[in-house]
Amino acid sequence: MKSGDGLIRRCHPILAVYAGDHPEQCLVTGTKTTQCPKGTPSGSLGENVACHLRDTEHILESLESFDPLESPREYALWCDGMGLKPVVNPFWMFLPYADIYQSITPDVLHQLHQGVTKHLISWLQSAFGSSELDHRCRRLPLNHNVRHFSKGISGFSRISGKEHAEMCKILLGLIIGLPLPDNRSSDKLLRAVRGILDFLYLAQLPSHTDETLTRMSTALDTFHTNKSIFVELGIRDNFDFPKLHSLLHYTSSIRLFGTTDNYNTEHTERLHIDLAKDAYSASNRKDELPQMVTWLERMEAITRFDELIGWRLSGRIPPPEKPLQSRLRTRIQIARYPTALMTFEDIRNDYGARDFRTALSEFLAHRANPQASRVELQQTASRFDLDFVRVPVFQKVKIWTNGSHGGSEADDKLDVVHVRRKTKARSGRNLSSRFDTVLVNTSLDNEPDEHDGFQGQSRVLSRV
């Protein structure tokens, strides 16, 4: 392997983690798809009881003692008794220090988003009806950080993991207050759904403590305690499927191998288009593998060369580290050209901004005399004579804030504020009005706050 200093060294990696979806896990471990690839449960897969990991040493000794060619029947019977498929010479058989059953790790994409979440949504559709859930989706207000399913969630033919993650954000809000058949109480169902959602979000934390792991176990216990409501409603007969059982292994895997983002298959599957589909499309579909490899190598070389040319032409140098105070500032971005030029009366009537002219006068007075008190500003603003009748109006503002408590390594977070009156699109379709609620800092010094969150700030809710 090539290290950071450019030298190539011989390395002897140890198999510690194997990341893959459920069919791949079963293929590697030689287990059946209806079983847990890590161990043997003491009861059914649907029970809230952790299973015992398979004894790797015993299995390896048995594999070495059998000769599948001389006694294939005995070998198949032994494998069946151990809950394994008759696999001959698995790749991990002679790897030092490898424990394949310990190495199987959780997979947030396929086990949670495409597994348990997919089942949970289908159960809720059976309990409340797809049409009612779709109607509630349409009635939800727009939000920049939450996807708006304008046609509901039941009309999808194929749902990606990202779409399931977006549905989870609104799932609990959709079912609150909905009655169950026969006026049955929905308390158990709400607790079961909340238990799964709490486990889902806790499992994706970028760092864990003993407290968060305990909360994960508590959330899973909450689901298992209340899951009988789905049986009472006739939606499920049992919960014996491996993806639900796999949730029992999350806390132990996190303690051994770190947080789940270290072995989530979403990181590798996101490259399917870049490294597989696009490369295949560039081939002639005959003996495509060598052509795909050549195409990828050339594209990587072009990308590196393009970055080098851009760097040489720009003459950039690394910027100096900014102090924490400057990193905490909020960056606001608007379009180059306004949406429209409007009079004060139109702004008051169309946008409901009744005090816009007064607020604009106070703002201009403050710019002219920043040291003035609020009372002096109000007095000065009352004597202001604005010599213009129209102002530019921007209906969308992008706000960039620092990602993680001002840390320099964190990515900036984007939020968007929409201020739109009722109008028509170019296609003739009516667009409803949208006025986002934001938190506005009312202090005049506009200095960054040294506290976290809203502590120490004087803030009011404003309708932009």
SVG drawing of the C-alpha trace seen along z (x, -y; Angstrom):
<svg xmlns="http://www.w3.org/2000/svg" viewBox="-66 -65 75 106">
<polyline fill="none" stroke="black" stroke-width="0.4" points="0.0,0.0 1.2,-3.5 1.5,-5.6 1.4,-9.4 5.2,-9.8 4.8,-8.2 6.5,-4.9 5.0,-1.5 5.1,0.9 4.0,4.5 1.1,4.6 -0.7,7.5 -4.3,6.3 -6.5,8.1 -10.1,8.7 -11.9,6.9 -15.1,5.5 -17.2,6.8 -19.7,4.3 -22.5,5.5 -26.3,5.9 -28.1,9.0 -27.7,11.3 -23.9,10.5 -23.7,11.2 -25.4,14.5 -23.2,15.4 -20.0,14.6 -20.9,16.4 -22.6,19.4 -25.9,18.9 -29.4,19.1 -31.2,15.9 -33.9,16.5 -31.4,16.6 -29.1,14.2 -25.7,14.2 -23.9,13.5 -25.3,16.1 -28.1,18.4 -31.1,16.8 -32.3,18.6 -35.9,18.1 -37.5,16.6 -36.0,13.7 -38.8,11.5 -38.1,11.7 -36.1,9.1 -33.4,11.5 -29.8,11.3 -28.4,14.3 -25.2,16.1 -22.4,15.6 -21.4,18.7 -18.2,20.4 -15.8,19.7 -13.1,21.9 -15.4,24.9 -16.7,24.3 -13.2,24.0 -12.1,27.3 -15.2,29.0 -14.5,27.6 -11.0,28.9 -12.0,32.4 -14.5,33.0 -13.7,33.8 -16.7,32.8 -15.6,34.9 -15.3,38.1 -18.4,37.7 -20.6,35.0 -23.8,36.3 -22.3,36.2 -20.8,32.8 -24.2,31.5 -26.0,32.9 -23.4,31.4 -23.8,28.0 -27.6,28.2 -27.3,29.0 -25.1,26.0 -27.5,23.8 -25.0,23.3 -24.9,23.9 -22.4,26.5 -19.7,24.1 -16.3,25.4 -13.2,23.4 -14.6,20.0 -12.1,17.1 -11.8,16.3 -10.9,19.9 -7.2,19.3 -7.1,15.6 -5.2,15.0 -7.2,13.4 -10.3,13.3 -13.7,13.9 -16.2,13.6 -19.3,13.7 -17.9,11.0 -16.9,8.9 -20.5,8.7 -21.5,5.1 -24.8,3.2 -25.9,1.6 -28.1,-1.5 -29.1,-1.7 -30.5,1.8 -31.4,2.8 -33.0,-0.5 -34.0,-2.7 -34.7,0.1 -35.6,2.7 -37.4,1.8 -38.6,-1.6 -40.0,-0.1 -42.0,2.4 -43.1,-0.2 -44.5,-2.4 -46.5,0.5 -47.8,1.4 -49.0,-2.2 -50.7,-2.3 -52.5,0.9 -53.6,-0.5 -54.8,-4.0 -55.2,-3.7 -52.9,-4.9 -55.3,-7.7 -55.5,-9.3 -51.7,-9.3 -51.3,-10.8 -53.9,-13.5 -51.9,-14.4 -48.7,-14.6 -50.2,-17.1 -51.4,-19.3 -48.0,-19.6 -46.5,-23.1 -43.4,-23.5 -40.0,-23.4 -36.6,-23.7 -35.1,-20.8 -38.1,-18.5 -39.2,-17.1 -42.8,-17.9 -44.5,-14.8 -47.1,-16.7 -48.6,-13.4 -48.3,-11.4 -46.0,-8.5 -48.1,-5.5 -47.6,-6.1 -43.9,-5.3 -43.0,-2.2 -39.5,-2.0 -38.3,-4.0 -34.6,-4.7 -33.0,-4.9 -32.8,-8.7 -36.6,-8.8 -37.2,-6.5 -35.1,-8.8 -37.1,-11.8 -40.3,-10.0 -39.1,-9.2 -38.9,-13.0 -42.7,-13.3 -43.9,-9.8 -44.7,-10.4 -46.5,-13.7 -48.6,-12.0 -50.2,-9.5 -50.7,-11.6 -54.4,-12.0 -55.5,-9.4 -58.1,-7.0 -57.6,-3.2 -60.4,-0.9 -63.1,-0.1 -62.1,-3.2 -59.1,-1.3 -56.5,-3.4 -53.5,-4.3 -51.1,-4.8 -49.3,-1.5 -48.9,-2.1 -47.5,-5.6 -45.0,-4.3 -43.9,-1.5 -43.3,-4.0 -41.5,-6.4 -39.3,-3.6 -38.2,-2.6 -37.6,-6.3 -35.6,-7.0 -33.5,-4.0 -33.0,-5.0 -31.7,-8.5 -29.6,-7.4 -28.0,-4.7 -26.7,-7.4 -25.1,-9.6 -21.5,-10.6 -20.3,-9.9 -21.6,-7.7 -21.3,-7.5 -22.7,-4.9 -25.7,-7.1 -26.6,-7.2 -26.1,-3.4 -28.4,-2.9 -31.0,-5.1 -30.7,-3.0 -31.5,0.1 -34.3,-1.6 -35.8,-2.7 -35.7,0.8 -37.2,2.2 -40.1,-0.3 -40.8,1.0 -40.8,4.6 -43.0,3.8 -45.7,2.2 -45.3,4.2 -48.2,6.4 -50.6,3.7 -49.8,4.7 -50.7,8.3 -54.0,7.2 -54.9,5.2 -54.2,8.2 -51.4,6.5 -48.7,9.0 -48.7,12.6 -45.1,12.4 -41.9,10.4 -39.5,13.2 -37.4,11.4 -33.6,11.0 -33.5,7.2 -35.5,6.5 -33.4,9.0 -30.2,7.3 -31.1,4.2 -30.1,6.2 -26.4,6.2 -26.0,2.5 -24.8,1.5 -22.2,4.3 -20.9,3.5 -20.7,-0.2 -18.6,0.6 -16.3,2.8 -15.9,1.0 -17.1,-2.6 -20.1,-4.5 -22.2,-3.1 -21.0,-5.6 -17.7,-3.6 -19.4,-0.6 -22.6,-1.9 -23.0,-0.6 -24.5,-3.9 -21.0,-5.3 -20.1,-2.6 -23.4,-2.4 -23.4,-6.1 -20.6,-5.4 -22.7,-2.9 -23.5,-5.6 -20.0,-7.1 -17.9,-4.0 -20.3,-1.4 -23.2,-2.8 -21.4,-5.7 -18.3,-3.5 -20.6,-0.8 -22.4,-3.3 -19.0,-4.4 -18.2,-0.8 -19.5,1.1 -21.2,3.7 -18.7,6.4 -16.0,7.5 -16.9,4.4 -14.8,4.8 -11.4,3.9 -13.0,0.9 -14.6,-0.3 -11.3,-0.1 -9.5,-2.1 -12.3,-4.7 -12.2,-5.2 -8.4,-5.6 -8.6,-8.2 -11.4,-10.1 -9.4,-10.2 -6.3,-11.4 -8.3,-14.2 -9.8,-15.2 -6.4,-15.4 -5.0,-17.4 -7.9,-19.8 -7.5,-20.5 -3.8,-21.1 -4.4,-23.6 -7.1,-25.4 -4.7,-25.6 -1.8,-26.9 -4.0,-29.6 -5.6,-30.8 -2.4,-31.2 -4.3,-30.4 -2.6,-30.1 -4.1,-28.4 -6.1,-31.1 -5.0,-31.8 -7.0,-30.3 -9.8,-32.6 -10.6,-33.3 -13.6,-31.7 -15.5,-35.0 -15.4,-35.4 -16.2,-31.7 -19.4,-32.1 -20.9,-34.8 -23.8,-33.9 -23.4,-34.4 -26.4,-35.5 -26.8,-35.1 -29.5,-36.5 -30.0,-36.5 -28.2,-39.0 -31.4,-40.5 -34.6,-41.1 -37.9,-39.3 -39.8,-42.5 -39.8,-46.2 -42.8,-47.0 -44.3,-50.0 -44.7,-50.2 -48.4,-49.8 -48.1,-46.6 -45.6,-45.2 -48.1,-45.9 -51.0,-44.4 -49.4,-41.4 -46.9,-40.4 -48.6,-41.7 -45.5,-43.8 -47.5,-46.7 -44.5,-48.3 -42.0,-47.9 -41.7,-51.6 -41.1,-52.4 -38.6,-49.5 -36.7,-50.7 -36.6,-54.3 -35.2,-53.0 -32.6,-50.9 -31.4,-53.9 -31.3,-56.0 -29.2,-53.4 -26.7,-53.3 -26.4,-57.1 -25.8,-57.1 -24.9,-53.7 -24.3,-55.0 -27.9,-56.4 -30.3,-54.8 -33.5,-53.1 -35.6,-56.1 -33.4,-58.5 -33.6,-56.2 -37.4,-56.1 -37.5,-59.9 -35.1,-60.3 -37.0,-57.8 -40.3,-59.6 -38.8,-62.6 -37.3,-60.6 -38.5,-61.6 -37.9,-58.6 -37.4,-60.0 -38.2,-56.7 -41.5,-54.9 -40.4,-51.4 -38.0,-48.9 -36.5,-45.7 -38.1,-42.6 -36.3,-39.2 -38.5,-36.2 -35.7,-33.8 -32.7,-34.2 -30.0,-31.6 -28.5,-31.5 -25.2,-29.7 -24.3,-29.0 -21.4,-27.1 -21.9,-23.4 -20.8,-22.3 -20.4,-24.9 -18.1,-26.9 -15.6,-24.1 -13.3,-24.8 -13.6,-21.2 -17.4,-21.2 -19.2,-21.9 -21.4,-25.0 -25.1,-24.4 -27.5,-25.8 -31.0,-27.0 -33.4,-28.9 -36.1,-31.4 -39.0,-31.7 -41.2,-34.7 -43.7,-34.3 -47.1,-35.7 -49.8,-33.8 -49.1,-33.9 -49.0,-31.9 -46.2,-29.9 -45.2,-30.2 -47.2,-27.1 -50.3,-28.8 -50.5,-26.6 -51.5,-28.5 -48.7,-28.7 -49.8,-29.1 -48.2,-31.7 -45.4,-30.8 -44.1,-32.8 -41.4,-31.1 -41.0,-31.9 -37.4,-32.8 -35.6,-33.9 -34.3,-37.5 -31.6,-38.9 -32.9,-42.2 -29.6,-43.5 -28.2,-46.5 -24.5,-45.6 -24.9,-42.5 -21.9,-40.9 -21.6,-37.1 -22.9,-35.4 -20.4,-33.5 -23.1,-31.3 -24.6,-28.1 -28.1,-28.2 -30.3,-31.1 -28.8,-31.7 -27.8,-35.3 -29.7,-36.5 -32.7,-38.8 -34.7,-37.1 -38.3,-37.4 -40.3,-35.3 -40.9,-37.3 -42.9,-36.6 -40.6,-37.6"/>
</svg>
